[in-house]
């Protein structure tokens, strides 16, 4: 998974980032909400780890803003606020899980895995097309999910390559073209539209 960590505590942030990387995930770490917004605009993420008390605002307001805009990226809150009312507020704002500080990094790994299972299920998901089911590889699914999460939005080749870095192997110069071609063969030629010199977007299947 590619994970955005939003945490202003440098010691905790470094520990969480290194632990995420050791688990095989790709992690981008920022300490402010405005930087988090910039990262989310620039690249797709599979999950957000969100502190609630940041130098430039409250994570709850940031989370509510994401959900109002239709962003369904899973969010796990990491915070020292441990009252029941805080948990309820976080979950009601759209969080998928809530972990209070201090926490064990092994527990964080378990929470990440649980949320990932909830959203992705089978690592080689089946996509239903009428009465047909199409088996996608993990990389094909990662790209297809990027398009589905942002319908109508143009995604550059670099943004799509970012989706594949978490798989641990080098991304070749023609990797995106190869996987887009495979998606078209499995799901239909119109599933992904190419805009020459700009990028790709989800095609109009109407």
Order of alpha helices (4+ residues) and beta strands (2+ residues): beta-alpha-beta-alpha-beta-beta-beta-alpha-beta-alpha-beta-alpha-beta-beta-alpha-alpha-alpha-beta-beta
